[in-house]
Amino acid sequence: MENTQNSPNTQSISAQAAIKPKYSLNTIYFYLTEGCNLNCRHCWIMPESITGDGKRPVLSPELFASILEQAKPLGLASVKLTGGEPFLHPRIEELIDAVKMRDLRLVIETNGVLCSEALAKKIKECKNPFVSVSFDGADAQTHEWVRGVKGSFEKAKEGMRNLVKAGLRPQIIMTIMRRNLYQIEAVVRMAESLGAGSVKFNIVQPTARGEKMHQANETLTIEELINLGSWIETDLCARTYLRLHHSHPPAFRPLGRIFGDKAFGSGLCGVLGIIGVLANGKYALCGIGETVPELVFGDCRSDRLEDIWNTNAVLNNLRLGMPEKFEGICADCIMKKRCLGHCVAQNYYTSRNLWAGYWYCQEAEKKGLFPTSRKRISNKVT
């Protein structure tokens, strides 16, 4: 990777060489396939849609197992399988067995369409498994408008039932946009009826297909997003036994939802403890490597994972700079040590700057809507 002033690789080699490895590789995100059986209009990776018997490159089980073996001494505790659609992988059961054999936690993100009873049972056998299934509406018309394939709604519901029957409590993920805004509570009720354990509401990111949605005004304004987050976390949460999570930044969340008994997860960004593996065998920051070549770090066929993890310039740049080097509103946010820029990959995609402020927070600050209680007090003399 070329080391230029505008590249994410901005630290000198000598500075990086002086760093002693101190970050565990907690999780690997495996983007198992370059294709998907759906054609979601908001997808931030933009995989090619597969129809009929169409095939695309996939990560082989042999390479998958080799990466796990290399990662164990670095601290690996969990594996996330995603895509594209992970269940499109022709040898998915072998991959799940490899995770189980190494006593690693298994996390899967799926559209649910291909989740058979046999797959659900195999997932359940793994250590503390967690599965999320995407539903973008409470009816077929809305869900399939987002997902782009007729029949996908009922098939996803069948996949959910298979997971629940196997003894899992899957999470439902709903990506909120103008078209499905008024089905949020209906999706929660559907989640209750299907046996879900939680519901996560995602914001359409201005990346790849999502960027086109933002340009077409198919997404919500920043004012609407902030109001929606408040309603979900103070009103809707009180009217369901399910755990709800709205994926807006911590600066906009009530403290009780971050630290108290109503907290959903740790709220911490995992960027310093993860690495992505693309379907072509490339190591990357995450799936953003599909669209941003600068955030691809090497190839598992030729590069040792330990070398990538401990010496890669981008990773060490992040370790050296977080959170002090953040710019814009992120520099002044008192939550920056917890949030860590919310999504560095998104920030870089938008600005080609690792330290740029998160677009949501920047928009809120521009409109005078960023919470003043979450800003540090300036020491400047006026």
N, C-alpha and C positions, 0 to 999 in steps of 0.2 A: 504494500500500500504506500502510495506516495506521501511523503511527509511535507506538507505545505502548510502555510499559515491558516488556510481555510479548511484544512482537513481535520477530522476528529482526532487524528494522531498529532497532538501538539506538544507532547512532552519530549524532552531530549532522551536519547538512548541511555546516556550516562545516568540521568535521573531515574529512569526506570530500572536500570541495573542495580541501583542502590536500594530498591524496595525489597524487603524480605517478605515472602509470601505470608499473608496473615488472614486471607479470606478463604473460607471454606466454600467449595462448590456444592451448595446445598441441593440444587435441583437442575436437571437438564430438561429443556423443552424440546421434544422431538416433533418436528413438522414432517410427518411420515410420508405424505404424498404431495405431489405437485398439482393434483387434480381434485375435483370435488363433484359429488353427485347432485349438488344443488347449485344455484346461481344467485347468491344473495347480493342484493343491490348495495349493501353497506360494507361489504367485506374489506378489511384493511390489508389483506394479503393478495387478494385477487387471483386465486388459483383458476386454472382453466377448467371449464365445465366438461364433465365426462358424461357421454351418453352412449347407450348400447354397450358394446364391448371395448370401448375406448380405454387405452392404458397409458399411464404416464410413469416417469421414473419414481421408484420408491426406495427407501433405505432397506438394505438387505438385513436379515436377522443376524448374519455373521458380523457385519459391521456394527450393528446395534449392540450385540453382546460384547464386542471388543471395546466399545466406548464405555459401557457400564463397568467393565473390569478396570479400565484406566481411571475411571472417575471415583471408584470406591476409596482408594487411598487419599483422595483429595477432599473427602468428607461427604460424598453423595448420600443423601437420605431419601430422596423421592424423585420420581420420573413423571413428567407430564406428556401424554400422547395427544397430539392435536394434528392439524392438517393445513390445508385441505380438510378432508374427512378421514380420520384415522382408521375407521372400519372398512375403508376401501382397500387398505393394505392386504394383499392376497395371503399373507402369512401372519396376520394380526395375532392369532392365538399363540404362535411361537414367541412373539414379542412379549405378550403378557406373561407367558411361562418364564421367560428370561428375567423379568422383573420380580416375579414371585420367588424364583430360585435364589435370588440375591437378597431377599428379605427387604426390599425397598418399597416405600409407599407408592401406590399407583394413583395417578390423577388422569382423568380422560375428559377431553372436551369434544362433544359430538353433536351432530344434528339429530341423532336418534333413529334415523330412517333404517339403518342396517343393524340395529342392536337386537340380535336374536336371543332366545332363551339361553342357548348354549354359551354365547358370549357373556351374557349377564352373570351366569353362574361362575364362569371362569374368572371374571373380574372380582366377584365376591370372595374368591379364594385368596386374593392378594392381601398384603398388609394394609390395613386401614384405608381401603379404596374410597375414592371420591369421584363421582361422575357428574358432569353438568350437561344438560340437554337444552338446546336452543328452541325457544318458542317465541315468535314475534307477534303473536295475536292469539285471541281466545277462540277464534273460528278459522275455518279453512281459508275463507276468502282473504282475510287480512294476512294470515301467516304466509300463504302461498304468493301473495303479492310481493312480500319481502323476499321470500326464499326462491321464487322463480320456477318452481316445479309443482305441477298439479299432483295431488295425492300425498304430498309430503307431510301434511298436517296429521292425518290419521296414522300414517306409518310412524311418525315421531311419537305419537301417543302410545302406540303399540310397543315401541322401544322403551318408553318410560315404564309401562306396565311390566315388561319383562325384567327391568332392573329392580323394581319394587318387589316383584314376586321372588326374586333371588335374595331379598333381604337388604337391599340398599335403599338409601333415602336420597335420591338424586336432587341436585339443584337445577332449577329452571332459570335460564338466562334469557332475558328479554332486552333487545336493543330498541331504545325509544326514539321514535321519529314522529313527524307530524301525522302520518297516516294511522299509527296505532296508539296515539297518546291516550285516547279515551277508553282503551281496553286494559289499562294497567291493573285496575282492581279486579276485572274479570279474569285476568291471567293469574292473579293471586288465588282467586277462588278455584280456578282450574287446577292450580298446583296443589291446593288442599285436597281436592277430589282425587287426584292422581297418586297421592302419597309422597309428594316431594318433601324434602327437608328444609328447603330455603328457596328464595327467589332473589336473583341479582338483576338489577336494572343497569344496563350499559348505556353509555352515551355514544352516539355516532362520532367516531374520530375522523378528522379531515385528512384521511389517508386513502390513497388508491380509490376504490369505488366510493368510499365515504366522502372523499374530497368533492366528488361530483355531486353528491347529495347536498352538501353544504352550499355549493355554488348554485344549485337549483332551488334553494330555499325549502328543501324537503325535511330539514332538521329544525330543531327548536332554537329560538333566540336565547341569548345568555340570560335575559330576564326570566324567560319561561323555564329554563333549566334550573336556575337557582330556586325559584318558587316551587317547582316540582320536587326538588330534593328536600326542601323543608316539609312539604306535605307528606311525602313518603315516610320521612323519619320521625315526624311528630304525630301524624294522624293515622295513616294507613298501618304503620307498625303496631299501633294500639288496637287494631281491629282484626288481627290475625295471630294465630299461635306460631306461624312460620317465622323464621328469621329472614328479614328483608335487608338488602344492602343496595344503596344507590351509589354508583361509582363516580360521584363527584369528588373533588379533592378534599383532604382533611380540613383545610381552612374553612370550608363551608359546612362542616359537620358539627353537631352538638357534641360537647365534651363527653357526655354520657354514652354517645355512640362510638367514641374512640377509646375511652378508658374504663367506662363503667360496666355494670352487669348487662347492659344492652349492646355492648360492643360486638361488632361483627368482624371476627378475625383480628389480627394485630394492627392492621392499618399501615403496616410498614411496607415500603417498596422493597422488592427482592432483587433489584437489579445487580447488587454487588455480590449476590450468591447464586446467580444462574448463568447458564450459557445455552444457546440454541443450536440445534443440529437440523439442517435443512434436508429435504428428501434426496438431494444430490450429494449428500455427504459433507457439505461445507459446514464449518463452525461459524456461528454468527452471534451478534448480540441477542437476537431473538428472530422471529419471523420477518422482521423488518428487512433482514438481509435479502429477502426475495425481491425487494424494490429499491434497496439502497446498497449498492455494491461496496461502499466504503466501510460498512458495518459487517462485512464478511471477513473472518479472521484466518481461515486456513481450511485444509481438507483432511478429513479423518483417515483417508487412505495414505497420506504421506506425512502428516504432522502429529506428533505426540500431544495428547490432550494436556498433559502436565505442562508442556512448554507453552502452549497457547494460553492456558489459564494463568500461569505465573509471569509471563513475559510480554504478552500482547500489549501493544502501545495504547490502544483505545481503552482496554480494561484497566490498565494502570493509571491512565489519565483520569478515569472516573474515580478510582480509589484515592488518588492524590487530591482531587479537586472538590469532591462532594463533602458538605454542601456549600462550602465557602465561595466557590466560583460561580454559583448560579447568578443569572442576570435578571433584569426586569423586576417584576413584582416578587418573583421567587427569592430574590436576594433579600427582600425586606420581610418575608413571611416568617413568623415565629414557628411555623410548623415544618420548616424546610428540612430539619434533621429527621423527621418522621416521614415526610412526603417524598423527599429526594427528587423533586421535579415532577412528580406524579408519573410521567412516562417519558424517559429520556429518548426512547426510540421515536416517539411521536414528535417531541421537540426538535430532534435533529431532522426528521423528515420535513417539517414545516420550514425550518430556518437554515439547515446545514450548520447548526451550531449546537454542540452538546449542552451548552450552559444556558441556552435560551429559556425564557419563562414558558410555562405551560399555557397553551392557547386559551383555555377556559379561564384561567386566572388573569391572563393579560386582558382578555375581553372584559371581564368583570371590573378590573381596575380602570380601564378606559371609560367605562360607563359609570364609575363611581359606586360600584356595587360590591367591591371586595371588602370583607369585614374589617373594619378599623381595629377591632379587638385582636385580630390575628396579625397585625403589623407591628414590627419592632418600633420603639420610640426613637425618633431621630435625636442625635446628640448635637445637631447643628445649632449654632447660635443665630437667632433671627434679629 
